[in-house]
Amino acid sequence: INAEYGESFERLEKFQKPLDLYDCLNAFVKSEELLTGNKWYCGECREEQNAITTTSVSHLPPFLLLQLNRFDFSSTTVPRTEKIRCPVHLPSRDLDLSSMVANGVDLTVPPYTLCGVIHHHGGYGGGHYTVHTRDMRDEWRYYNDVSVSERAPLAYTTDGPIPDNDSDARSAYVLLYRRGP
């Protein structure tokens, strides 16, 4: 086994571990140090400086659209692009973003409810999209080309662990949340 294959296998294994949406959101807002080779340019002193950058949410919109990063690009491994197929547990109700908002933002708004998921089936070079939606009566529908069926996604309607064979949790790509119940 060559080194490239071994590293690629390790990357693939890493992309199979289950995650929670909060894991993804916390990684997005995590502070990052900008050091040697990636310093911040200061407009006042006109020099590159070590710095810490932080992302936070400035306001909570009525609808929240989130795209999960389902592809990993590497210049050192073969293949260059890997599909990230790890299952992601998505809170169906009560998505709370209060820990991610900037100071001074009104936190009295209700939490978010999942109302739509776009799934990507396939790889980097191509694939197929399907959609789950939840209407105001709390009923789920599944759209696959011309067929529409009443089918709730298992991963979003249970509080327990995600089953290993749950393709919905492994293919969720774009999420739509609405504020309130």
C-alpha positions in Angstrom: 0.0 0.0 0.0 1.5 3.3 -1.0 1.5 6.4 1.2 -1.1 8.2 -1.0 -3.5 5.3 -0.7 -3.0 5.0 3.0 -3.7 8.7 3.6 -6.7 8.6 1.3 -8.1 5.6 3.3 -7.6 7.5 6.6 -9.4 10.5 5.1 -12.2 8.3 3.9 -12.5 6.7 7.4 -12.6 10.2 9.0 -15.5 11.1 6.8 -17.6 8.2 8.0 -17.9 9.2 11.6 -21.4 10.5 12.7 -21.7 14.2 13.5 -24.3 16.4 15.0 -25.3 19.6 13.3 -24.1 21.5 16.4 -20.6 20.0 15.8 -20.7 21.5 12.3 -21.9 24.9 13.5 -19.4 25.0 16.3 -16.6 24.3 13.9 -17.9 27.2 11.7 -17.8 29.8 14.5 -14.5 28.5 16.1 -11.8 31.1 16.5 -8.8 30.7 14.2 -5.3 32.0 14.7 -3.7 33.8 11.7 0.0 33.2 12.1 3.1 32.8 10.0 2.2 32.4 6.3 -1.4 33.4 7.0 -1.1 36.7 8.9 -3.6 39.5 8.8 -2.7 42.8 7.1 -3.2 45.8 9.3 -4.3 48.9 7.4 -3.2 51.3 10.1 0.4 50.1 10.6 0.6 48.6 7.1 2.2 45.4 8.3 1.2 41.8 8.6 0.2 40.9 12.2 -0.7 37.7 14.1 -4.4 37.8 14.7 -7.4 35.8 15.9 -10.5 35.8 13.7 -13.9 34.8 15.0 -17.2 34.3 13.1 -20.5 35.0 14.8 -24.1 35.5 13.8 -25.1 39.2 13.7 -28.9 38.5 13.6 -31.2 35.5 13.4 -33.3 35.6 10.3 -36.9 34.1 10.0 -35.5 31.4 7.6 -32.1 29.9 7.9 -30.4 28.1 5.0 -27.4 26.0 5.8 -25.2 24.2 3.3 -23.1 21.2 4.7 -19.7 20.8 3.2 -20.0 17.3 1.6 -16.8 17.4 -0.4 -13.1 17.5 0.7 -10.5 18.7 -1.8 -6.8 17.6 -1.3 -3.8 18.3 -3.4 -1.8 15.4 -1.9 -4.1 12.4 -2.2 -5.7 10.3 -5.0 -8.5 10.8 -5.6 -8.3 14.5 -5.2 -11.9 14.9 -4.2 -13.7 12.8 -1.6 -17.4 12.8 -0.9 -18.0 13.3 2.8 -20.6 10.7 3.6 -20.7 10.9 7.4 -24.2 10.9 8.8 -25.2 14.2 10.3 -27.9 14.3 13.0 -30.2 17.3 12.3 -32.3 18.6 15.1 -35.9 18.4 13.8 -37.1 21.0 16.3 -35.6 23.5 18.8 -32.3 24.3 16.9 -30.9 26.8 19.3 -28.2 29.2 17.9 -27.9 31.5 21.0 -24.3 30.4 21.7 -23.3 31.5 18.2 -24.7 35.1 18.1 -22.7 38.2 18.6 -23.1 40.2 21.8 -26.1 42.4 21.9 -28.3 40.3 19.6 -31.8 39.7 20.8 -32.0 36.0 22.0 -35.7 36.1 22.8 -36.6 34.7 19.3 -37.9 31.2 19.2 -35.6 28.3 18.1 -35.7 26.9 14.6 -37.7 24.0 13.2 -36.4 21.9 10.3 -38.7 22.3 7.3 -36.6 21.1 4.3 -33.6 19.1 3.3 -32.0 18.8 -0.1 -30.1 15.5 -0.5 -27.2 14.9 -2.9 -26.7 11.3 -4.0 -23.5 10.6 -6.0 -20.0 12.0 -6.1 -18.1 15.1 -7.0 -18.4 14.5 -10.8 -22.2 14.1 -10.8 -25.2 12.9 -8.9 -28.9 13.2 -8.2 -30.8 15.5 -5.9 -33.9 14.7 -3.9 -35.8 16.8 -1.3 -37.7 16.3 1.9 -40.1 19.1 3.0 -42.3 19.6 6.0 -45.5 21.6 5.7 -47.2 23.7 8.3 -49.4 20.7 9.3 -46.1 19.0 10.3 -46.4 16.4 7.5 -43.3 15.3 5.6 -43.1 14.8 1.8 -40.3 13.3 -0.3 -39.6 14.5 -3.8 -37.7 12.4 -6.3 -37.9 13.7 -9.9 -41.6 13.2 -10.8 -42.6 11.1 -7.8 -43.9 12.6 -4.5 -44.5 10.5 -1.5 -45.4 10.9 2.2 -42.2 9.8 3.8 -40.5 11.3 6.8 -36.7 11.2 6.9 -35.8 8.8 9.7 -32.8 10.8 10.9 -34.8 13.9 11.6 -37.8 12.3 13.3 -36.0 10.3 16.0 -34.0 11.4 19.0 -31.9 8.3 19.2 -28.7 7.4 17.3 -28.7 7.5 13.5 -29.0 4.0 12.0 -25.9 3.0 10.0 -27.9 2.5 6.8 -29.7 5.8 7.0 -29.0 7.3 3.6 -31.0 10.5 4.4 -28.5 11.4 7.2 -25.5 10.6 4.9 -26.8 12.6 1.9 -28.2 15.8 3.6 -26.6 18.7 1.7 -28.8 21.9 2.1 -31.0 22.5 5.1 -33.9 24.9 5.5 -35.0 25.9 9.0 -37.8 28.3 10.0 -38.0 30.2 13.2 -40.7 29.0 15.5 -42.7 25.8 15.8 
